[in-house]
Every structure is written in structure tokens, then in C-alpha cells.
Amino acid sequence: MMKHGRIAKDLANYFLESEQIKTAFVLSVYFDKEGRAVGAGGFFLQALPGAEDTALESLEKSIERMPSLGKYFATGGSTHKLINESFKEFSPEIIGEKSVTFNCECSKERFNSFIASMDKSDKDEILKNGPFPLITTCHNCGTDYNFSKKELHAIFSN
């Protein structure tokens, strides 16, 4: 159950209450005018055993001064630069880096094949009662694909 209504804050609270580990999360997504995610970023910082409270407080202040990660990366910001500037007093050493991307393989042609494989009774029902256009939505990326009555006739006749 979400206690604070913000994923990052609720995750940090979970680790503090259940694991008794001081944890900080920074999560951000930046959307363009069309509503597409064009930048995203996140930090997961956790105190190691024996970490001094003063160091943790200083880390928290560094995190608070960071720019919006989504916007920073959407405008071409560098991971190395962000870490080195945000945490310079800690002399960070980057020991590895891996990009995470999402690329959906959906297409109208793929949904065309899904529709074509429907039972004949379902196809007949759609042609008789619609809706037109028939709108299908990819559950991975949210893209809608519209099929007109004419397109459905062509799909179903093959």
C-alpha cells in the first residue's frame, strides 16, 4: 500500500521500515508535448553498514540539488557528468554502466495478424455490429491501431 503517494518515497520508506536500511530513490520521467517519454532516470542509494549519519545527510542534500533526471537526460545530459558534479565531495568512482531501454515490437501489421486469427463468429459479429473503426491497443506501449470497416473486410476475407 502506498503511504506517501510517490513511488520513490514509498520505496525508501519500505526499506527503512522492513529492512531497517536508510535508502534514497530518485525517479523521474520527462514527456514531450505529444506525451511520449523522451528522458528518464533513477538513482537507488543505500547506506552500507557503519555509514555515518553526517555522510548520509550530506548525500541527501546532494540528491535534493540534482536536476530533474528525466529532463536532464532528455536534453543530452551525461551520466558521468551528473554523478561527478552531484557527488564530487564523495569522490565517486564509476565502476560500471549499463543503459536500459524499452523498445516495443508492435505494429499495425502485427495486430492485423491477431485480428485475422479470431474465430469466424467473432469476425462476423464485428463486421455486423462494429465498432468502426475497430481500435486495438498495445498493452506494452499503449499505441492504438485503428482498423476501418473496409480494412476489416480485407483482413477477414484472407
C-alpha positions as CSV (number, residue, x, y, z in Angstrom):
1,M,0.0,0.0,0.0
2,M,1.3,3.4,-0.9
3,K,1.8,5.6,2.2
4,H,3.1,8.7,0.6
5,G,1.6,8.5,-2.9
6,R,5.1,8.8,-4.6
7,I,6.9,5.7,-5.7
8,A,10.4,6.9,-4.8
9,K,9.3,8.0,-1.3
10,D,7.3,4.8,-0.7
11,L,10.2,2.6,-1.8
12,A,12.6,4.4,0.6
13,N,10.0,4.1,3.4
14,Y,9.7,0.3,2.7
15,F,13.5,-0.2,3.1
16,L,13.6,1.9,6.2
17,E,10.7,0.0,7.9
18,S,11.1,-3.5,6.6
19,E,14.9,-3.8,6.1
20,Q,16.0,-1.0,8.6
21,I,18.3,0.3,5.9
22,K,18.4,4.0,5.1
23,T,17.7,4.3,1.4
24,A,17.1,7.0,-1.1
25,F,15.4,6.8,-4.5
26,V,15.3,9.4,-7.2
27,L,13.0,8.7,-10.1
28,S,12.0,10.9,-13.0
29,V,10.4,10.7,-16.4
30,Y,10.2,13.6,-18.9
31,F,7.5,13.7,-21.5
32,D,7.4,15.7,-24.8
33,K,4.4,17.7,-25.9
34,E,2.9,14.6,-27.6
35,G,3.0,12.7,-24.3
36,R,6.0,10.4,-25.2
37,A,8.6,9.6,-22.6
38,V,11.8,11.2,-24.0
39,G,14.0,11.0,-20.9
40,A,14.1,9.0,-17.7
41,G,16.5,8.3,-14.9
42,G,16.7,6.9,-11.5
43,F,19.1,6.6,-8.5
44,F,19.0,3.9,-5.8
45,L,21.3,4.7,-3.0
46,Q,21.6,2.6,0.2
47,A,23.6,3.1,3.3
48,L,26.3,0.5,3.9
49,P,26.7,-0.9,7.5
50,G,28.6,1.6,9.6
51,A,27.8,4.6,7.4
52,E,27.9,7.8,9.4
53,D,24.7,9.9,9.7
54,T,26.6,13.0,8.7
55,A,27.7,11.4,5.4
56,L,24.1,10.3,4.8
57,E,22.8,13.8,5.5
58,S,25.3,15.3,3.0
59,L,24.2,12.7,0.4
60,E,20.6,13.7,0.9
61,K,21.4,17.3,0.3
62,S,23.3,16.4,-2.9
63,I,20.3,14.5,-4.1
64,E,18.0,17.4,-3.4
65,R,20.2,19.7,-5.5
66,M,20.1,17.4,-8.5
67,P,18.2,18.5,-11.6
68,S,15.1,16.5,-12.8
69,L,16.7,13.3,-14.1
70,G,14.2,12.9,-16.9
71,K,14.7,16.4,-18.3
72,Y,18.4,16.2,-17.8
73,F,18.8,13.0,-19.9
74,A,16.2,14.2,-22.4
75,T,18.4,17.2,-23.1
76,G,21.5,15.1,-23.6
77,G,22.9,15.1,-20.1
78,S,25.8,12.7,-19.3
79,T,25.6,10.2,-16.5
80,H,29.2,10.6,-15.7
81,K,29.0,14.4,-15.5
82,L,25.8,14.2,-13.3
83,I,27.4,11.8,-10.8
84,N,30.7,13.6,-10.7
85,E,29.1,17.0,-10.2
86,S,26.4,16.0,-7.9
87,F,28.6,13.8,-5.6
88,K,32.0,15.4,-6.1
89,E,32.6,15.8,-2.3
90,F,32.4,11.9,-2.1
91,S,35.0,11.4,-4.9
92,P,32.7,9.0,-6.9
93,E,34.3,6.2,-8.9
94,I,32.1,4.7,-11.7
95,I,32.9,1.0,-11.9
96,G,30.2,0.1,-14.5
97,E,27.4,1.4,-16.6
98,K,24.6,-0.1,-18.5
99,S,21.8,1.6,-20.4
100,V,18.2,0.4,-20.0
101,T,15.9,1.0,-23.0
102,F,12.4,-0.1,-23.9
103,N,11.5,-0.8,-27.5
104,C,8.1,-2.2,-28.3
105,E,7.9,-4.6,-31.3
106,C,4.2,-3.8,-32.0
107,S,3.0,-2.7,-35.4
108,K,-0.3,-2.4,-37.3
109,E,0.7,-5.5,-39.3
110,R,1.2,-7.5,-36.1
111,F,-2.3,-6.5,-34.8
112,N,-3.6,-7.3,-38.3
113,S,-2.4,-10.9,-37.8
114,F,-4.0,-11.1,-34.3
115,I,-7.4,-9.9,-35.7
116,A,-7.1,-12.3,-38.7
117,S,-6.7,-15.3,-36.3
118,M,-10.0,-14.6,-34.5
119,D,-12.9,-17.1,-34.6
120,K,-15.2,-16.7,-37.6
121,S,-18.2,-16.0,-35.3
122,D,-16.2,-13.1,-33.7
123,K,-15.3,-11.7,-37.1
124,D,-18.9,-11.9,-38.3
125,E,-20.1,-10.1,-35.2
126,I,-17.5,-7.3,-35.7
127,L,-18.5,-6.9,-39.3
128,K,-22.1,-6.8,-38.5
129,N,-22.1,-4.6,-35.3
130,G,-18.7,-2.8,-35.3
131,P,-17.4,-0.7,-33.7
132,F,-15.9,1.2,-36.6
133,P,-13.1,1.9,-36.6
134,L,-12.1,-1.1,-34.5
135,I,-9.4,0.2,-32.2
136,T,-6.8,-2.1,-30.8
137,T,-4.3,-1.0,-28.1
138,C,-0.9,-2.5,-27.4
139,H,-0.7,-3.3,-23.7
140,N,3.1,-2.9,-23.7
141,C,3.5,0.7,-25.1
142,G,-0.1,2.0,-25.3
143,T,-0.1,2.6,-29.1
144,D,-3.6,2.4,-30.7
145,Y,-4.1,0.9,-34.1
146,N,-7.4,1.7,-35.9
147,F,-9.0,-0.6,-38.5
148,S,-11.7,0.7,-40.7
149,K,-14.6,-1.5,-41.9
150,K,-13.0,-1.7,-45.3
151,E,-9.7,-2.9,-43.8
152,L,-11.5,-5.5,-41.6
153,H,-13.3,-6.8,-44.7
154,A,-10.0,-7.3,-46.4
155,I,-8.4,-8.9,-43.3
156,F,-11.3,-11.3,-42.8
157,S,-11.5,-12.3,-46.4
158,N,-8.0,-13.7,-46.5
